[in-house]
Amino acid sequence: MQTRADDSARLSGMSASPHGVRSPSPISATQARRLHLAAQGLLARSRRRAGKSDVLAAIERMCVLQIDSIHVVARSPYLVLFSRLGAYDPRWLDALLEEGRIFECWAHEACFAPIAAYPLHARHAREGRSGHWSMKSAERTRAAHPDGMAALLDRIRASGAVKASDFRRRDGRSGGWWGWKDEKRWLEALFAHGELMVARRENFQRVYDLRERVLARAFPGGVPPLPDGGTMREAFVLDAVRALGVTQARWISDYFRTGSRLRDGGLDGLVDAGRLLRVAVEGWGAPGYVHPDHAPHLAMARAGRLRATRTTLLSPFDPLVWDRARAAAMFGFEYRIECYVPAAKRRHGYYVLPVLHRDRIVGRLDAKAHRADGIFEIKSLHLEDGVRPDAALAGALARAMGECADWHGTPRVAIGRCAPRAFRAMLRDALRSLR
């Protein structure tokens, strides 16, 4: 009788013995990158205009969509979706949250996730996040302000959902990241503990409501039971590998921030059961892992039929680059988010967008959308070492910048510094040819 393990091995090009032992068939680093891009939805441009269902499908493919509020260009979750879908209506993301089809949680960091994954994340919050800074902060807040938090919860229970802006400061201080008013801290602590959830967002502000009210809308037939801890951890391993396409063991835990790094021996059981495929990747020095769902993509990559054709701008918080060690190993891309670095110490700019061209990250671009003036400013663009600044690259990058600028409602692209300097004229010529 043929087993699922045999089917997966056949599709992926690996041999399987009657005991389920697989002989790795090496793939190249380029093939691994393309498999990674395919899993993340970044391999090729969509052939049709995106719809609301595509936004949900993209989140389901990635499993989590990291949230960040910086908006010199589009806020990160919206930009991550644009990189995959092209022009789409950002209001669809807000609508999916309000409809209960996605929800907010602490995962890699603050993230949107598909509502079907709620039981996994709820179990993780109860069992596995005690060491995370968000939970530590929540525990300190509850210890210091138990009466205030209880009163706030009673108010929401009696009067309905609230925003932090519904409350006035009483200390005369300004806001900011580290100057939150008491109620904001209490709301965030109650959210971290799971007593409150985010019912919707208004102008990107969280609107908090009781967990039971939010879940009643999301699960009208009743909330599914939470899994046990072992089931949760296994599900997160499998989901992370599926989302990454191909990965080393040491990169898996970071995807959902589920604890210490995994070792290859810890995945033997899943490999033997055919629930993961173990492959050799040239130059890695460690095994790679592929979910059986991607066995057809793996076979296509090995046959040279998986082609990367997309050129796009990435968010600094895109899953492709949020694990710095993985980005360095996969793409040779050493990346640091410099918006948190003092201006005098920045090398490339405040909000630097990695530039994906086919199956390589070829540069980094510091951009700002001046919406009132209709200008998409490229403050600086640096190509990576070894990238050839030719007309083909200029054309592809000009198209990507133009599409991003149009989506922002800032159709005029203004180019500042370029490295190498000669590439600036090539880009300007390419942009003129598109208008």
C-alpha positions as CSV (number, residue, x, y, z in Angstrom):
1,M,0.0,0.0,0.0
2,Q,1.3,3.5,-0.9
3,T,1.5,5.9,2.0
4,R,1.3,9.6,2.2
5,A,5.1,9.6,3.0
6,D,5.7,7.7,-0.2
7,D,3.6,10.2,-2.2
8,S,5.4,13.2,-0.7
9,A,8.8,11.6,-1.4
10,R,7.9,10.9,-5.0
11,L,6.7,14.5,-5.6
12,S,9.7,16.1,-3.9
13,G,12.3,13.9,-5.7
14,M,13.4,12.0,-2.5
15,S,13.5,8.3,-2.1
16,A,11.6,6.7,0.8
17,S,12.4,3.3,2.3
18,P,9.7,1.0,3.7
19,H,10.6,2.4,7.1
20,G,10.1,6.0,6.0
21,V,13.8,7.0,5.9
22,R,14.5,9.6,3.2
23,S,17.7,10.1,1.2
24,P,18.1,13.9,0.7
25,S,18.4,15.0,-2.9
26,P,20.2,18.3,-2.9
27,I,18.7,21.5,-4.2
28,S,20.6,24.7,-5.0
29,A,20.5,27.8,-2.9
30,T,18.6,29.5,-5.8
31,Q,16.0,26.8,-5.9
32,A,15.6,27.1,-2.1
33,R,15.0,30.9,-2.5
34,R,12.4,30.4,-5.1
35,L,10.6,27.8,-3.0
36,H,10.7,30.3,-0.1
37,L,9.3,33.1,-2.4
38,A,6.6,30.7,-3.7
39,A,5.4,29.9,-0.2
40,Q,5.3,33.6,0.7
41,G,3.4,34.6,-2.4
42,L,6.3,36.7,-3.8
43,L,7.3,34.6,-6.8
44,A,5.4,36.3,-9.5
45,R,2.9,39.1,-10.2
46,S,-0.7,38.2,-9.9
47,R,-2.5,38.0,-13.3
48,R,-5.6,39.7,-12.0
49,R,-6.5,42.6,-9.8
50,A,-6.7,41.6,-6.1
51,G,-10.0,41.3,-4.3
52,K,-10.9,41.2,-0.6
53,S,-10.7,37.4,-0.6
54,D,-7.1,37.7,-1.8
55,V,-6.2,39.7,1.3
56,L,-7.5,37.0,3.6
57,A,-5.7,34.3,1.5
58,A,-2.4,36.1,1.7
59,I,-2.7,36.3,5.5
60,E,-3.6,32.6,5.7
61,R,-0.6,31.8,3.5
62,M,1.8,33.8,5.8
63,C,-0.1,32.6,9.0
64,V,0.7,36.0,10.7
65,L,0.9,39.6,9.5
66,Q,3.1,41.8,11.7
67,I,1.7,45.1,12.8
68,D,3.7,48.3,13.0
69,S,2.4,51.9,13.2
70,I,5.2,53.8,11.4
71,H,3.6,55.4,8.3
72,V,6.2,57.4,6.4
73,V,5.0,55.0,3.6
74,A,2.0,52.7,4.1
75,R,2.0,51.1,7.6
76,S,3.7,47.8,7.5
77,P,0.8,45.3,7.4
78,Y,-0.7,47.1,4.4
79,L,2.7,47.3,2.6
80,V,3.4,43.6,3.2
81,L,0.1,42.8,1.5
82,F,0.8,45.3,-1.4
83,S,4.2,43.5,-2.0
84,R,2.2,40.3,-2.7
85,L,-1.0,41.5,-4.2
86,G,-0.2,44.8,-5.9
87,A,-2.8,47.5,-5.8
88,Y,-5.7,46.6,-3.5
89,D,-8.0,48.5,-1.1
90,P,-6.4,48.8,2.3
91,R,-9.9,49.0,3.9
92,W,-10.3,45.3,3.2
93,L,-7.8,44.5,5.9
94,D,-9.8,46.6,8.4
95,A,-13.1,45.0,7.3
96,L,-11.7,41.5,7.8
97,L,-10.8,42.4,11.4
98,E,-14.2,43.9,12.1
99,E,-16.0,40.9,10.5
100,G,-14.1,38.5,12.8
101,R,-12.3,36.7,9.9
102,I,-8.9,37.7,11.3
103,F,-7.9,38.8,14.8
104,E,-5.0,40.4,16.6
105,C,-2.6,38.6,18.9
106,W,1.0,38.5,20.1
107,A,2.9,36.0,17.9
108,H,6.1,36.9,16.2
109,E,5.3,40.4,17.6
110,A,1.9,42.1,17.5
111,C,0.2,40.4,14.5
112,F,-3.0,39.8,12.6
113,A,-3.8,36.1,12.2
114,P,-6.6,34.1,10.6
115,I,-9.4,33.5,13.1
116,A,-9.2,29.7,12.5
117,A,-5.8,29.9,14.3
118,Y,-7.3,31.5,17.4
119,P,-7.3,28.3,19.6
120,L,-3.6,27.8,18.9
121,H,-2.7,31.4,19.8
122,A,-4.9,31.4,22.8
123,R,-3.2,28.3,24.1
124,H,0.2,29.8,23.4
125,A,-0.8,33.0,25.3
126,R,-1.7,30.8,28.3
127,E,1.3,28.5,28.2
128,G,4.2,29.9,26.3
129,R,4.5,33.7,26.4
130,S,5.4,34.2,30.1
131,G,8.9,35.3,29.0
132,H,7.8,37.7,26.3
133,W,8.2,41.4,27.0
134,S,4.5,42.0,26.3
135,M,3.4,39.6,29.0
136,K,6.0,40.7,31.5
137,S,4.8,44.3,31.0
138,A,1.2,43.2,31.4
139,E,2.0,41.3,34.7
140,R,3.8,44.4,36.1
141,T,0.9,46.6,35.2
142,R,-1.7,44.3,36.8
143,A,0.4,44.0,40.0
144,A,0.6,47.8,40.2
145,H,-2.9,48.8,39.2
146,P,-5.4,45.9,40.0
147,D,-8.2,48.2,41.0
148,G,-8.0,50.5,38.0
149,M,-7.8,47.5,35.6
150,A,-10.8,45.9,37.2
151,A,-12.8,49.1,37.0
152,L,-11.9,49.6,33.4
153,L,-13.0,46.0,32.6
154,D,-16.3,46.7,34.4
155,R,-16.9,49.8,32.3
156,I,-16.3,47.9,29.0
157,R,-18.6,45.1,30.2
158,A,-21.4,47.6,31.0
159,S,-20.9,50.3,28.3
160,G,-19.2,48.6,25.3
161,A,-16.0,48.8,23.4
162,V,-13.5,51.7,24.0
163,K,-10.4,53.2,22.5
164,A,-7.4,54.6,24.4
165,S,-8.3,58.1,23.0
166,D,-11.6,57.9,24.9
167,F,-9.7,58.7,28.0
168,R,-8.0,62.0,28.9
169,R,-4.5,62.3,30.4
170,R,-4.5,63.5,34.0
171,D,-0.8,64.1,34.4
172,G,-0.3,66.9,31.8
173,R,2.3,64.9,29.9
174,S,2.4,64.2,26.2
175,G,1.9,60.7,24.7
176,G,4.4,58.7,22.7
177,W,5.6,55.2,22.9
178,W,6.8,55.4,26.5
179,G,4.4,58.0,27.7
180,W,1.1,56.1,27.6
181,K,-1.7,57.2,29.8
182,D,-2.8,54.7,32.5
183,E,-5.8,53.5,30.6
184,K,-3.8,52.7,27.5
185,R,-1.4,50.6,29.6
186,W,-4.3,48.9,31.3
187,L,-6.0,48.2,27.9
188,E,-2.8,46.7,26.5
189,A,-2.3,44.6,29.6
190,L,-5.9,43.2,29.5
191,F,-5.3,42.5,25.8
192,A,-2.1,40.6,26.5
193,H,-3.8,38.6,29.2
194,G,-6.6,37.7,26.7
195,E,-9.5,39.3,28.6
196,L,-9.9,42.0,25.9
197,M,-9.6,41.6,22.1
198,V,-9.4,44.1,19.3
199,A,-12.9,44.4,17.9
200,R,-11.9,46.7,15.0
201,R,-9.6,49.6,14.3
202,E,-10.6,53.3,13.7
203,N,-7.9,55.3,12.0
204,F,-5.6,52.5,13.0
205,Q,-6.5,52.9,16.7
206,R,-7.4,49.7,18.4
207,V,-11.0,49.4,19.6
208,Y,-11.0,47.0,22.6
209,D,-14.0,44.8,23.6
210,L,-14.5,41.8,25.8
211,R,-13.1,38.6,24.5
212,E,-16.4,36.8,24.6
213,R,-18.2,39.5,22.6
214,V,-15.5,39.5,19.8
215,L,-15.4,35.7,19.7
216,A,-19.2,35.4,19.6
217,R,-19.1,37.3,16.3
218,A,-16.2,35.3,14.9
219,F,-17.5,31.9,16.0
220,P,-21.4,32.1,16.0
221,G,-21.5,28.3,16.5
222,G,-19.2,28.4,19.6
223,V,-15.5,28.8,20.1
224,P,-13.5,25.6,19.2
225,P,-11.7,24.0,22.2
226,L,-8.1,24.9,22.8
227,P,-5.6,22.3,21.9
228,D,-3.2,20.9,24.5
229,G,0.3,22.2,24.7
230,G,2.0,19.5,22.6
231,T,-0.6,19.8,19.8
232,M,-0.1,23.6,19.8
233,R,3.7,23.3,19.5
234,E,3.5,20.8,16.7
235,A,1.0,22.8,14.8
236,F,3.2,25.9,15.0
237,V,6.2,24.0,13.7
238,L,4.2,22.7,10.8
239,D,2.6,26.1,10.0
240,A,6.0,27.8,10.2
241,V,7.6,25.4,7.8
242,R,4.6,25.7,5.4
243,A,4.8,29.5,5.6
244,L,8.5,29.6,4.9
245,G,8.5,27.1,2.1
246,V,11.9,25.7,3.0
247,T,13.7,26.4,6.3
248,Q,16.5,25.3,8.6
249,A,15.4,23.9,12.0
250,R,17.0,26.9,13.8
251,W,14.7,29.4,12.0
252,I,11.4,27.7,12.8
253,S,10.7,28.9,16.4
254,D,11.3,32.5,15.5
255,Y,8.3,32.6,13.1
256,F,5.7,32.4,16.0
257,R,8.2,33.1,18.8
258,T,7.5,29.8,20.3
259,G,10.7,29.4,22.4
260,S,14.2,28.2,22.0
261,R,15.7,27.1,18.7
262,L,14.8,23.7,17.4
263,R,17.4,21.1,16.6
264,D,17.3,18.6,13.7
265,G,16.9,15.7,16.1
266,G,13.7,17.3,17.4
267,L,12.1,17.0,14.0
268,D,12.9,13.4,13.3
269,G,9.5,12.2,14.4
270,L,7.7,14.6,12.0
271,V,10.1,13.5,9.2
272,D,9.6,9.8,9.8
273,A,5.8,10.3,9.8
274,G,6.0,12.1,6.5
275,R,4.7,15.3,8.0
276,L,7.9,17.1,7.1
277,L,10.3,16.5,4.2
278,R,14.0,16.8,5.0
279,V,16.1,18.1,2.1
280,A,19.8,19.1,1.5
281,V,20.4,22.6,0.3
282,E,23.8,23.4,-1.3
283,G,25.8,25.7,0.9
284,W,23.6,25.6,4.0
285,G,25.6,23.2,6.1
286,A,22.4,22.1,7.7
287,P,19.3,20.2,6.5
288,G,16.3,22.0,5.1
289,Y,12.7,21.2,5.9
290,V,9.7,21.4,3.5
291,H,6.0,20.9,4.3
292,P,4.4,18.1,2.2
293,D,2.0,20.7,0.8
294,H,4.9,22.2,-1.0
295,A,6.2,19.0,-2.5
296,P,5.0,20.0,-6.0
297,H,6.8,23.3,-5.7
298,L,9.9,21.5,-4.6
299,A,9.7,19.2,-7.6
300,M,9.2,22.2,-9.9
301,A,12.2,24.0,-8.4
302,R,14.4,20.9,-8.8
303,A,13.3,20.7,-12.5
304,G,14.1,24.3,-13.1
305,R,10.4,25.2,-13.6
306,L,9.9,27.5,-10.6
307,R,10.8,31.0,-11.9
308,A,10.9,34.2,-9.9
309,T,9.7,37.2,-11.9
310,R,8.4,39.7,-9.3
311,T,10.1,43.0,-8.5
312,T,8.6,44.8,-5.5
313,L,9.4,46.8,-2.4
314,L,9.3,45.1,0.9
315,S,8.3,46.3,4.4
316,P,11.1,46.3,7.0
317,F,8.7,44.0,8.9
318,D,8.1,41.6,6.0
319,P,8.3,37.9,7.0
320,L,11.0,37.6,4.3
321,V,13.4,39.7,6.3
322,W,12.2,39.8,9.9
323,D,14.6,37.0,10.9
324,R,18.0,38.6,10.2
325,A,20.0,35.4,10.3
326,R,17.6,33.8,7.8
327,A,17.7,36.8,5.5
328,A,21.5,36.6,5.6
329,A,21.6,32.9,4.8
330,M,18.9,32.9,2.2
331,F,19.7,36.1,0.4
332,G,23.1,37.2,1.6
333,F,21.3,40.3,2.9
334,E,22.6,41.9,6.1
335,Y,19.7,44.1,7.4
336,R,19.2,46.4,10.3
337,I,16.0,48.5,10.8
338,E,17.4,52.0,11.4
339,C,14.3,53.9,12.4
340,Y,15.2,53.0,16.0
341,V,18.8,54.2,15.5
342,P,19.9,57.9,16.1
343,A,19.9,59.8,12.9
344,A,23.6,60.4,13.0
345,K,24.3,56.7,13.1
346,R,22.1,55.6,10.2
347,R,23.8,54.2,7.1
348,H,20.9,53.9,4.7
349,G,18.0,55.9,6.1
350,Y,15.0,56.1,8.5
351,Y,12.5,53.6,6.9
352,V,14.5,51.5,4.5
353,L,12.6,49.1,2.2
354,P,14.4,46.0,0.9
355,V,14.1,45.7,-2.9
356,L,13.2,42.2,-4.1
357,H,14.1,41.6,-7.8
358,R,13.2,38.1,-9.0
359,D,15.0,35.8,-6.5
360,R,17.4,38.3,-5.0
361,I,17.3,41.3,-2.7
362,V,19.2,43.8,-4.8
363,G,19.0,47.0,-2.8
364,R,17.5,49.1,-0.1
365,L,15.4,52.2,-0.6
366,D,14.6,55.0,1.9
367,A,11.2,56.3,1.0
368,K,8.6,58.8,2.2
369,A,5.1,59.3,0.8
370,H,4.1,63.0,0.8
371,R,0.4,62.5,0.4
372,A,-0.7,66.1,0.5
373,D,1.7,67.0,-2.4
374,G,1.3,63.7,-4.3
375,I,5.0,63.0,-4.2
376,F,6.6,59.6,-3.5
377,E,10.1,60.6,-2.4
378,I,13.0,58.2,-2.8
379,K,15.5,59.8,-0.4
380,S,18.2,57.3,-1.2
381,L,18.7,54.0,-3.0
382,H,21.6,51.7,-2.4
383,L,22.2,48.7,-4.6
384,E,23.8,45.7,-2.9
385,D,27.4,44.8,-3.6
386,G,27.7,42.8,-6.8
387,V,24.4,43.9,-8.3
388,R,24.8,45.1,-11.8
389,P,23.0,48.5,-12.4
390,D,21.8,47.9,-15.9
391,A,18.8,49.0,-17.9
392,A,16.8,45.9,-17.2
393,L,17.1,46.4,-13.5
394,A,16.3,50.1,-13.8
395,G,13.1,49.3,-15.8
396,A,11.9,46.6,-13.3
397,L,12.6,48.8,-10.3
398,A,11.0,51.9,-11.9
399,R,7.9,49.9,-12.5
400,A,7.8,48.7,-8.9
401,M,8.4,52.2,-7.5
402,G,5.7,53.6,-9.8
403,E,3.2,51.0,-8.8
404,C,3.9,51.6,-5.1
405,A,3.7,55.4,-5.6
406,D,0.3,55.2,-7.5
407,W,-1.1,52.9,-4.8
408,H,-0.1,55.5,-2.2
409,G,-1.9,58.3,-4.2
410,T,1.5,59.9,-4.7
411,P,2.0,59.5,-8.4
412,R,5.1,61.8,-8.8
413,V,8.3,59.9,-8.0
414,A,11.2,62.1,-6.9
415,I,14.6,60.3,-6.8
416,G,17.3,61.6,-4.5
417,R,20.7,59.9,-3.9
418,C,21.7,56.7,-5.6
419,A,24.6,54.4,-5.0
420,P,26.0,53.9,-7.6
421,R,25.4,57.5,-8.7
422,A,25.0,56.6,-12.4
423,F,22.0,54.5,-11.6
424,R,19.9,57.6,-10.8
425,A,19.8,58.7,-14.4
426,M,18.9,55.2,-15.6
427,L,16.0,55.1,-13.1
428,R,14.7,58.6,-14.1
429,D,14.8,57.6,-17.7
430,A,12.9,54.4,-17.0
431,L,10.3,56.2,-14.9
432,R,9.7,58.7,-17.7
433,S,9.2,55.9,-20.2
434,L,6.4,54.5,-18.0
435,R,4.4,57.8,-17.6
